[in-house]
Amino acid sequence: MKNVRSPGADVGAWHSATRRSGSLRRFPQFTLGFNLAVILWGAYVRASGSGAGCGRHWPLCNGVVVPRGARLETLVEFGHRVTSGIALALIVGLVVWAFRATEPGHRLRRAAVASLVFIVTEALIGAGLVTLGLVGQDSSLLRIVYLPLHLANTFCLIAALTLAALWADRPAPVPPARQATSAVGGWVTLGLILLVATTGAVTALGDTLFPVGSLGSFPAEGVSPAAQLLVRLRVVHPALAVLGAVVACVVGYRAISRFGSRAVERPARWLIGLSIGQLAMGTLNLLLAVPIATQLLHLLLADLMWIAAVAMTAGMRET
């Protein structure tokens, strides 16, 4: 008689395998954390005006593999390229590990492959910024359109790595009957966070090229028809940020009340706390006339909000 393995046996085998390789279970988490650091470094490249540090050369830096006697801007940009290369290598390793550690069709494989796709497109988009000259003091419409696309791809990369980190520690669940509609609030939250983040990328560019004089001058600059486009767009992001934070808090609270799962409750609580903290950081950013340090903290909180929303939505679909 043919032996039939139960789903419980597969789950037990998976957890047994992962317990035998605890360090490998943490590898997706480390890869996610390293990529967050690279993303923040990339934001520093933009905020410090170092984007043109390697000229219009890519992947070479000013026409050479390793620049010598370089200016600070060149070292900052070159360092970002080096760490981006390491991030790519880590994700290639993640894909190899996922295919060796799981059976065909496992969702961890899909998340790992998606991560590889998005980091490759991330590199190509970054190359486009350099070769098209959309760096430094460039304020063209092309750069204004290009940056949100860049950030959207970055968030897709973070989402894929977040799912890889979540799914590396547990097998695929049996799809619940309500799966199609249970995560609607999560998807709405993700859409709003992405919209707020992309407008934030444009606002950050405007803050770099046309620094805010003071909090009092902020509204007047935004409505002046004589102001540069990036300055006029500056008022859009704060309004959307307030809306996004309110929606995230409401959805997070409802998720905690509706789902009796730690996979939903924990990221939902983080989402609520991070949403409130992000509004406070945005206000502080304006009060201090958007220094680089608060810009980077603001971006970090946005990334963490996105991770919490991705984890919450994934938990909703599983519960």
C-alpha positions as CSV (number, residue, x, y, z in Angstrom):
1,M,0.0,0.0,0.0
2,K,1.3,3.4,-1.0
3,N,2.4,5.6,1.9
4,V,0.8,9.1,2.0
5,R,2.6,11.8,3.9
6,S,0.4,14.2,5.9
7,P,0.8,18.0,5.8
8,G,1.8,17.8,9.5
9,A,4.7,15.5,8.6
10,D,5.9,18.0,6.0
11,V,5.7,20.8,8.5
12,G,7.5,18.8,11.1
13,A,10.2,17.9,8.6
14,W,10.6,21.5,7.6
15,H,11.0,22.7,11.2
16,S,13.4,19.9,12.0
17,A,15.6,20.9,9.0
18,T,15.5,24.5,10.0
19,R,16.5,23.8,13.6
20,R,19.5,21.9,12.3
21,S,20.7,25.0,10.4
22,G,19.7,28.0,12.6
23,S,22.3,30.2,11.1
24,L,20.9,29.7,7.7
25,R,17.4,30.7,8.9
26,R,18.8,34.0,9.9
27,F,20.5,34.6,6.5
28,P,17.4,36.1,4.8
29,Q,17.0,38.5,7.8
30,F,20.6,39.6,7.5
31,T,20.2,40.1,3.7
32,L,17.2,42.3,4.4
33,G,19.0,44.3,7.0
34,F,22.1,44.8,4.8
35,N,19.9,46.0,1.9
36,L,18.2,48.5,4.2
37,A,21.7,49.9,5.0
38,V,22.6,50.1,1.3
39,I,19.3,51.9,0.6
40,L,20.1,54.5,3.3
41,W,23.6,54.9,1.9
42,G,22.0,55.6,-1.5
43,A,19.8,58.2,0.1
44,Y,22.9,59.8,1.6
45,V,24.5,59.9,-1.8
46,R,21.6,61.9,-3.1
47,A,21.2,64.2,0.0
48,S,25.0,65.0,0.1
49,G,25.1,65.7,-3.6
50,S,27.5,62.9,-4.3
51,G,25.6,61.2,-7.1
52,A,27.9,62.6,-9.7
53,G,31.0,61.5,-7.8
54,C,31.9,58.9,-10.5
55,G,30.9,61.0,-13.4
56,R,28.7,59.4,-16.1
57,H,30.6,56.2,-15.9
58,W,29.0,52.9,-14.9
59,P,29.9,50.3,-13.7
60,L,33.4,52.0,-13.7
61,C,34.0,55.0,-11.5
62,N,35.4,57.9,-13.5
63,G,36.7,55.4,-16.1
64,V,38.6,53.2,-13.6
65,V,37.8,50.2,-11.5
66,V,39.1,51.7,-8.2
67,P,39.5,55.5,-8.0
68,R,42.7,56.8,-6.4
69,G,43.2,60.1,-4.7
70,A,39.5,60.7,-5.1
71,R,37.3,63.5,-3.8
72,L,34.9,62.8,-0.9
73,E,31.9,62.8,-3.3
74,T,33.7,60.1,-5.4
75,L,34.4,57.9,-2.3
76,V,30.8,58.2,-1.2
77,E,29.4,57.2,-4.6
78,F,32.0,54.5,-5.1
79,G,31.3,53.0,-1.6
80,H,27.6,52.8,-2.5
81,R,28.4,50.9,-5.6
82,V,30.6,48.5,-3.7
83,T,28.0,47.8,-1.0
84,S,25.3,47.4,-3.8
85,G,27.5,44.7,-5.3
86,I,27.7,42.9,-2.0
87,A,23.9,43.2,-1.6
88,L,23.6,41.5,-5.1
89,A,25.9,38.7,-4.1
90,L,24.0,38.1,-0.9
91,I,20.7,37.8,-2.8
92,V,22.3,35.4,-5.3
93,G,23.3,33.4,-2.2
94,L,19.8,33.6,-0.9
95,V,18.4,32.2,-4.2
96,V,20.9,29.3,-4.1
97,W,20.1,28.6,-0.5
98,A,16.4,28.7,-1.0
99,F,16.5,26.2,-3.9
100,R,18.8,23.9,-1.9
101,A,16.7,24.1,1.3
102,T,13.2,23.7,0.0
103,E,11.1,21.5,-2.3
104,P,10.0,22.6,-5.8
105,G,7.1,25.1,-5.6
106,H,7.9,26.4,-2.1
107,R,7.0,30.0,-1.7
108,L,10.4,30.8,-0.3
109,R,11.9,30.1,-3.8
110,R,9.5,32.6,-5.3
111,A,10.4,35.3,-2.8
112,A,14.1,34.7,-3.4
113,V,13.8,34.9,-7.2
114,A,11.7,38.0,-6.9
115,S,14.4,39.6,-4.7
116,L,17.0,38.8,-7.4
117,V,14.8,40.3,-10.2
118,F,14.2,43.5,-8.2
119,I,17.9,44.0,-7.2
120,V,18.9,43.6,-10.9
121,T,16.4,46.2,-12.0
122,E,17.5,48.4,-9.1
123,A,21.1,48.3,-10.5
124,L,19.8,49.1,-14.0
125,I,17.8,52.0,-12.7
126,G,20.8,53.3,-10.7
127,A,22.9,52.9,-13.9
128,G,20.3,55.0,-15.8
129,L,20.5,57.8,-13.2
130,V,24.3,58.0,-13.7
131,T,24.5,57.6,-17.5
132,L,21.6,60.0,-18.1
133,G,23.1,62.6,-15.7
134,L,20.1,62.6,-13.4
135,V,22.3,63.2,-10.3
136,G,23.9,66.2,-8.5
137,Q,22.1,69.4,-9.1
138,D,19.9,68.2,-12.0
139,S,16.3,69.3,-11.5
140,S,14.8,68.1,-14.8
141,L,11.3,66.7,-15.2
142,L,12.9,63.4,-16.2
143,R,14.6,63.1,-12.8
144,I,11.3,64.0,-11.1
145,V,9.6,61.2,-12.8
146,Y,12.5,58.8,-12.6
147,L,13.0,59.0,-8.8
148,P,9.5,57.7,-7.8
149,L,10.0,54.7,-10.2
150,H,13.3,54.1,-8.5
151,L,11.8,54.1,-5.1
152,A,8.9,51.9,-6.1
153,N,11.3,49.3,-7.3
154,T,13.2,49.6,-4.0
155,F,10.1,49.0,-2.1
156,C,9.3,45.9,-4.2
157,L,12.8,44.6,-3.4
158,I,12.2,45.2,0.3
159,A,8.8,43.4,0.1
160,A,10.4,40.4,-1.6
161,L,13.2,40.2,1.0
162,T,10.7,40.6,3.9
163,L,8.6,37.7,2.6
164,A,11.8,35.6,2.2
165,A,12.6,36.4,5.8
166,L,9.1,35.5,7.0
167,W,8.8,32.3,4.9
168,A,12.2,31.0,5.7
169,D,11.0,30.0,9.1
170,R,7.7,28.4,8.3
171,P,6.2,26.3,5.6
172,A,3.4,27.3,3.2
173,P,0.0,27.3,5.0
174,V,-3.2,25.8,3.7
175,P,-5.0,28.7,2.0
176,P,-8.1,29.7,4.1
177,A,-11.5,30.1,2.5
178,R,-11.6,33.9,3.1
179,Q,-8.1,34.5,1.7
180,A,-9.4,36.5,-1.3
181,T,-10.9,39.3,0.9
182,S,-9.3,39.0,4.3
183,A,-6.3,41.2,3.3
184,V,-8.0,44.1,1.6
185,G,-7.1,46.5,4.3
186,G,-3.5,45.4,4.1
187,W,-3.4,46.0,0.4
188,V,-4.9,49.5,0.8
189,T,-2.3,50.3,3.4
190,L,0.5,49.1,1.2
191,G,-0.8,51.2,-1.7
192,L,-1.0,54.3,0.4
193,I,2.5,53.8,2.0
194,L,3.9,53.4,-1.5
195,L,2.2,56.6,-2.7
196,V,3.4,58.5,0.3
197,A,7.0,57.2,-0.1
198,T,7.2,58.1,-3.8
199,T,6.0,61.6,-3.2
200,G,8.5,61.7,-0.4
201,A,11.3,60.9,-2.8
202,V,10.3,63.9,-4.9
203,T,10.1,66.1,-1.8
204,A,13.5,64.9,-0.6
205,L,15.0,65.9,-4.0
206,G,13.4,69.3,-3.7
207,D,14.8,69.7,-0.2
208,T,18.3,68.9,-1.5
209,L,18.3,71.1,-4.5
210,F,16.1,74.0,-3.0
211,P,16.7,73.9,0.8
212,V,13.8,74.9,3.1
213,G,14.5,78.3,4.6
214,S,12.2,77.9,7.6
215,L,9.0,76.1,8.6
216,G,7.1,79.4,8.3
217,S,8.1,79.8,4.7
218,F,7.2,76.3,3.8
219,P,3.5,76.8,2.9
220,A,4.0,80.1,1.0
221,E,6.7,78.5,-1.1
222,G,4.5,75.6,-2.0
223,V,1.6,77.7,-3.4
224,S,3.6,80.4,-5.2
225,P,3.2,80.1,-9.0
226,A,6.7,81.5,-9.4
227,A,8.3,78.7,-7.4
228,Q,10.2,75.9,-9.1
229,L,8.2,72.7,-9.7
230,L,10.0,70.7,-7.0
231,V,9.2,73.5,-4.5
232,R,5.5,73.5,-5.5
233,L,5.3,69.8,-5.1
234,R,6.7,70.0,-1.6
235,V,3.3,70.4,0.0
236,V,1.8,67.2,-1.5
237,H,3.9,64.8,0.6
238,P,2.9,66.0,4.1
239,A,-0.8,65.9,3.3
240,L,-0.6,62.4,1.9
241,A,1.6,61.3,4.9
242,V,-1.1,62.3,7.4
243,L,-3.7,60.4,5.4
244,G,-1.5,57.4,5.1
245,A,-0.6,57.3,8.8
246,V,-4.3,57.6,9.8
247,V,-5.3,54.7,7.5
248,A,-2.4,52.6,8.6
249,C,-3.4,53.0,12.3
250,V,-7.0,52.2,11.6
251,V,-6.2,49.1,9.5
252,G,-3.7,48.0,12.1
253,Y,-6.1,48.4,15.0
254,R,-8.9,46.5,13.1
255,A,-6.4,43.8,12.2
256,I,-5.5,43.3,15.8
257,S,-9.2,43.1,16.7
258,R,-10.2,40.8,13.9
259,F,-7.3,38.3,13.6
260,G,-6.3,36.1,16.5
261,S,-2.8,35.5,15.1
262,R,0.6,36.6,16.2
263,A,1.6,36.8,12.5
264,V,-0.9,39.6,12.2
265,E,-1.0,41.2,15.6
266,R,2.8,41.8,16.0
267,P,3.4,43.6,12.7
268,A,0.1,45.5,13.1
269,R,1.3,46.9,16.4
270,W,4.6,47.8,14.9
271,L,2.8,49.5,12.0
272,I,0.7,51.7,14.4
273,G,3.7,52.7,16.4
274,L,5.9,53.4,13.3
275,S,3.1,55.4,11.7
276,I,2.9,57.7,14.7
277,G,6.6,57.9,14.9
278,Q,6.9,58.7,11.2
279,L,4.5,61.7,11.6
280,A,6.6,63.0,14.5
281,M,9.8,62.5,12.5
282,G,8.4,64.3,9.5
283,T,7.4,67.3,11.7
284,L,10.9,67.3,13.3
285,N,12.4,67.1,9.8
286,L,10.6,70.3,8.8
287,L,11.3,72.1,12.1
288,L,15.1,71.5,11.6
289,A,14.9,72.5,7.9
290,V,15.5,68.9,6.7
291,P,19.1,68.1,7.7
292,I,20.6,64.9,6.2
293,A,20.4,63.0,9.5
294,T,16.7,63.4,9.9
295,Q,16.1,62.7,6.2
296,L,17.8,59.4,6.7
297,L,15.9,58.5,9.8
298,H,12.7,59.6,8.0
299,L,13.5,57.1,5.2
300,L,14.4,54.4,7.6
301,L,11.0,54.7,9.4
302,A,9.3,54.6,6.0
303,D,11.1,51.4,5.1
304,L,10.2,49.8,8.5
305,M,6.6,50.9,8.1
306,W,6.6,49.1,4.7
307,I,8.1,46.0,6.2
308,A,5.5,45.9,8.9
309,A,2.7,46.4,6.4
310,V,4.0,43.7,4.2
311,A,4.3,41.3,7.2
312,M,0.8,42.2,8.4
313,T,-0.8,41.7,5.0
314,A,1.0,38.4,4.6
315,G,-0.3,37.3,8.0
316,M,-3.8,38.3,7.0
317,R,-3.7,36.1,4.0
318,E,-2.6,33.2,6.0
319,T,-5.0,33.5,8.9
